[in-house]
Amino acid sequence: MARRTLWLGIVLLLGLCCVPAPQAAEPERLVEVTRRVMPRLSQEVEAAGLRVGAPIFLRIFKLPGVLELWLEHQGRYRLFRSYPICAASGYLGPKLREGDWQSPEGLYSVGQAQMNPTSAYHLSFDLGFPNEYDLAHLRSGSALMVHGNCASVGCYAMTDSRIEEIYLLAQAALNAGQERFAVHIFPFPLSDDNLRCYGVSPWAPFWRGLKPAYEHFAATSTVPAAIVTDSQYCVTDQAGADSPRPDALPAASRRAAHESTSADQSAL
């Protein structure tokens, strides 16, 4: 009898091993936002001749304070919508160190692991600061986000209604196969006139280093591949539908950053 019971236990255990693990359910907040917002948003995207799930590209300009959302169409990106930024921190120029209350500037990319549908600021995604360039220049910081609400201590706060649209279209692109999407953050449109106007700024050389990425997109409507060479951004050929992966942190550095910020990221 004992042997029979043992065999039955083994059979049941083996059977359980063959049952696939249930997939994690979407957070209730994201389910509710999708149900409420996506029908209208889908109609607006289609009315613009674009498609929900198409690859996405974001540009942020501290001046005049807008986030641009672009969607890919026939190999080129088209502007879907410009969203006013409700709040950002600091002044023109990059973030330098933890606690300086400065919103970052530079070339970043976002993957699924950086999306946070349970944010204390409604919905959010981590920009991936510090990236390889930031690390090369000994810049520090953590949990730099684009999120809802209208309060910022280094993030870009969009209000809840605006982040809902941005987040849903970004998530749709990731769900459809875009591995990462680029987020290019500039102080202002990097025209020659603007750079001359701010030419006395100590950050003028840094901004000139961002100009090739800005000009590439302006000329081609494609997202350039940006790598870091000799501690400087270097724009190469088109990255295609996906955003440039070289802006992601090297594995060891990303692990270290994640370990030091995981507690913060869980709340933002």
C-alpha positions as CSV (number, residue, x, y, z in Angstrom):
1,M,0.0,0.0,0.0
2,A,2.8,2.4,0.9
3,R,4.6,1.6,-2.4
4,R,1.4,2.2,-4.4
5,T,0.9,5.6,-2.6
6,L,4.5,6.5,-3.4
7,W,4.0,5.7,-7.1
8,L,0.8,7.7,-7.2
9,G,2.7,10.7,-5.7
10,I,5.4,10.4,-8.3
11,V,2.9,10.2,-11.2
12,L,1.1,13.3,-9.8
13,L,4.3,15.2,-9.4
14,L,5.4,14.4,-13.0
15,G,2.0,15.5,-14.2
16,L,2.4,18.8,-12.5
17,C,5.8,19.3,-14.1
18,C,4.2,19.1,-17.5
19,V,1.6,21.8,-16.8
20,P,2.8,25.1,-18.2
21,A,3.2,27.9,-15.7
22,P,0.4,30.4,-15.9
23,Q,1.3,33.7,-17.5
24,A,1.3,36.7,-15.2
25,A,-1.9,38.7,-15.5
26,E,-1.7,42.3,-16.6
27,P,-1.9,44.8,-13.7
28,E,-5.5,46.0,-13.1
29,R,-4.5,49.6,-13.7
30,L,-3.1,48.8,-17.2
31,V,-6.2,46.7,-18.0
32,E,-8.5,49.6,-17.0
33,V,-6.5,52.2,-18.9
34,T,-6.4,50.0,-22.0
35,R,-10.1,49.4,-21.9
36,R,-10.9,53.1,-21.4
37,V,-8.3,54.7,-23.7
38,M,-7.4,52.3,-26.4
39,P,-10.6,52.4,-28.5
40,R,-10.4,56.2,-28.9
41,L,-6.7,56.2,-29.3
42,S,-6.8,53.5,-32.0
43,Q,-9.3,55.5,-34.0
44,E,-7.1,58.6,-33.7
45,V,-4.0,56.7,-34.8
46,E,-5.8,55.2,-37.8
47,A,-7.3,58.5,-38.7
48,A,-3.7,59.8,-39.0
49,G,-2.9,57.0,-41.4
50,L,-0.8,55.2,-38.8
51,R,-1.1,51.9,-37.0
52,V,-1.2,50.9,-33.3
53,G,1.7,48.5,-32.8
54,A,4.0,50.2,-35.3
55,P,7.5,50.9,-34.0
56,I,7.7,54.1,-31.9
57,F,10.2,56.8,-31.4
58,L,10.1,59.6,-28.8
59,R,11.9,63.0,-28.8
60,I,11.9,65.3,-25.8
61,F,12.7,69.0,-26.0
62,K,13.2,70.8,-22.7
63,L,12.5,74.0,-24.7
64,P,9.7,74.5,-25.7
65,G,8.8,71.7,-23.2
66,V,7.3,69.0,-25.5
67,L,7.5,65.2,-26.0
68,E,7.0,64.1,-29.6
69,L,5.6,60.7,-30.3
70,W,6.5,59.3,-33.8
71,L,5.2,56.1,-35.4
72,E,6.9,54.2,-38.2
73,H,5.1,54.1,-41.5
74,Q,6.5,52.5,-44.6
75,G,10.1,52.7,-43.3
76,R,9.9,56.3,-42.1
77,Y,8.7,57.8,-38.9
78,R,5.7,60.2,-38.9
79,L,4.8,62.5,-36.1
80,F,1.6,61.3,-34.4
81,R,1.3,63.8,-31.5
82,S,3.2,66.4,-29.5
83,Y,2.5,66.3,-25.8
84,P,3.3,69.3,-23.5
85,I,5.6,68.3,-20.6
86,C,3.8,69.2,-17.4
87,A,7.0,69.3,-15.2
88,A,10.7,68.7,-15.6
89,S,13.6,69.5,-13.2
90,G,16.6,71.8,-13.4
91,Y,18.0,73.8,-16.3
92,L,19.3,73.3,-19.8
93,G,22.1,70.7,-19.7
94,P,22.6,67.1,-18.8
95,K,22.1,65.3,-15.5
96,L,25.4,65.0,-13.7
97,R,24.9,63.3,-10.4
98,E,22.4,61.6,-8.1
99,G,20.4,64.2,-6.2
100,D,21.0,67.2,-8.5
101,W,17.3,67.4,-9.4
102,Q,18.3,67.7,-13.1
103,S,16.4,66.0,-15.9
104,P,18.7,64.1,-18.3
105,E,19.7,64.9,-21.9
106,G,21.1,62.4,-24.4
107,L,20.3,59.4,-26.5
108,Y,18.5,56.6,-24.5
109,S,16.5,53.5,-25.3
110,V,13.7,51.6,-23.5
111,G,12.9,47.9,-23.4
112,Q,10.2,45.9,-21.8
113,A,12.0,45.5,-18.5
114,Q,11.9,49.3,-18.1
115,M,8.1,49.6,-18.4
116,N,6.3,50.1,-15.1
117,P,2.5,49.8,-15.2
118,T,2.2,49.9,-11.4
119,S,4.1,53.2,-10.9
120,A,3.4,55.5,-8.0
121,Y,3.1,58.1,-10.7
122,H,0.3,56.2,-12.6
123,L,2.3,54.7,-15.5
124,S,6.0,55.2,-16.2
125,F,9.1,53.9,-18.0
126,D,12.7,54.2,-17.1
127,L,14.9,56.1,-19.5
128,G,17.9,53.9,-18.8
129,F,20.1,56.6,-17.2
130,P,23.0,56.3,-16.9
131,N,23.7,55.0,-20.3
132,E,27.2,54.1,-21.7
133,Y,27.9,57.8,-22.4
134,D,26.9,58.9,-19.0
135,L,29.0,56.2,-17.3
136,A,32.0,57.3,-19.4
137,H,31.6,60.8,-18.0
138,L,31.2,59.6,-14.4
139,R,27.6,60.7,-14.2
140,S,25.3,59.1,-11.6
141,G,21.6,58.9,-11.0
142,S,18.8,56.4,-10.8
143,A,15.1,55.9,-11.6
144,L,14.9,58.7,-14.2
145,M,11.5,58.2,-15.7
146,V,8.9,59.5,-18.0
147,H,5.7,59.2,-15.9
148,G,2.3,60.6,-15.1
149,N,1.3,63.2,-12.5
150,C,2.8,66.7,-12.6
151,A,5.7,66.6,-10.2
152,S,9.4,66.1,-11.0
153,V,12.6,65.5,-9.1
154,G,14.6,64.7,-12.3
155,C,12.0,62.9,-14.4
156,Y,9.7,64.1,-17.1
157,A,6.1,64.3,-15.8
158,M,3.4,64.2,-18.4
159,T,0.1,64.1,-16.5
160,D,-1.9,60.9,-16.2
161,S,-3.9,61.4,-19.3
162,R,-0.9,62.0,-21.5
163,I,1.2,59.2,-20.1
164,E,-1.7,56.8,-20.8
165,E,-1.5,57.5,-24.5
166,I,2.3,57.4,-24.6
167,Y,2.5,54.2,-22.5
168,L,-0.1,52.3,-24.5
169,L,1.5,53.1,-27.9
170,A,4.9,52.2,-26.5
171,Q,3.6,49.0,-25.0
172,A,1.8,48.1,-28.2
173,A,5.1,48.5,-30.2
174,L,7.0,46.3,-27.8
175,N,4.2,43.7,-27.9
176,A,4.3,43.7,-31.7
177,G,8.1,42.9,-31.7
178,Q,10.0,46.2,-31.4
179,E,12.8,45.1,-29.0
180,R,13.6,48.6,-27.8
181,F,12.5,52.1,-28.7
182,A,14.7,55.2,-28.7
183,V,14.1,58.3,-26.6
184,H,16.3,61.3,-27.7
185,I,16.3,64.1,-25.2
186,F,17.5,67.6,-26.4
187,P,17.7,70.9,-24.7
188,F,15.9,72.6,-27.7
189,P,15.8,71.9,-31.5
190,L,19.5,71.8,-32.4
191,S,19.4,74.2,-35.3
192,D,22.5,76.2,-36.1
193,D,20.7,79.4,-35.0
194,N,19.8,77.9,-31.6
195,L,23.3,76.6,-31.1
196,R,24.7,80.0,-31.8
197,C,22.2,81.6,-29.4
198,Y,23.4,79.3,-26.6
199,G,27.0,79.2,-27.8
200,V,28.3,80.6,-24.5
201,S,26.8,77.8,-22.4
202,P,29.3,75.4,-20.9
203,W,27.2,72.6,-22.4
204,A,27.5,73.9,-26.0
205,P,30.1,71.2,-26.9
206,F,27.9,68.5,-25.4
207,W,24.9,69.7,-27.5
208,R,27.0,69.8,-30.6
209,G,27.8,66.2,-29.9
210,L,24.0,65.4,-30.0
211,K,23.5,67.4,-33.3
212,P,24.4,64.5,-35.7
213,A,21.6,62.4,-34.3
214,Y,19.2,65.3,-34.5
215,E,20.2,66.1,-38.1
216,H,20.0,62.5,-39.2
217,F,16.4,62.1,-38.1
218,A,15.5,65.5,-39.5
219,A,17.0,64.6,-42.9
220,T,15.8,61.0,-43.2
221,S,12.9,60.4,-40.8
222,T,14.7,57.3,-39.6
223,V,16.2,56.7,-36.2
224,P,20.0,56.6,-36.4
225,A,22.1,54.0,-34.7
226,A,24.0,55.7,-32.0
227,I,27.1,54.2,-30.3
228,V,29.6,55.5,-27.8
229,T,33.2,55.7,-29.1
230,D,36.0,57.4,-27.1
231,S,33.4,58.6,-24.6
232,Q,31.4,60.4,-27.3
233,Y,28.2,59.7,-29.2
234,C,28.8,58.5,-32.7
235,V,25.9,58.3,-35.2
236,T,26.2,55.4,-37.7
237,D,23.7,54.0,-40.2
238,Q,20.0,53.8,-39.8
239,A,18.9,51.5,-36.9
240,G,15.8,50.4,-38.7
241,A,12.5,50.0,-36.9
242,D,14.1,49.2,-33.6
243,S,15.9,51.8,-31.7
244,P,19.7,51.7,-31.4
245,R,20.7,49.0,-28.9
246,P,24.2,50.3,-28.2
247,D,22.7,53.0,-25.9
248,A,21.8,50.2,-23.5
249,L,24.2,49.9,-20.6
250,P,26.8,47.2,-20.8
251,A,25.6,44.1,-19.0
252,A,27.9,44.5,-15.9
253,S,27.1,48.2,-15.5
254,R,23.4,47.6,-16.0
255,R,23.3,44.9,-13.3
256,A,25.1,47.3,-10.9
257,A,22.7,50.1,-11.7
258,H,19.7,47.8,-11.3
259,E,20.9,46.5,-8.0
260,S,21.3,50.0,-6.6
261,T,18.0,51.3,-7.9
262,S,15.6,48.4,-7.8
263,A,13.9,49.7,-4.7
264,D,13.3,53.1,-6.3
265,Q,12.1,51.7,-9.6
266,S,9.5,49.6,-7.9
267,A,7.8,52.7,-6.6
268,L,8.2,55.1,-9.6
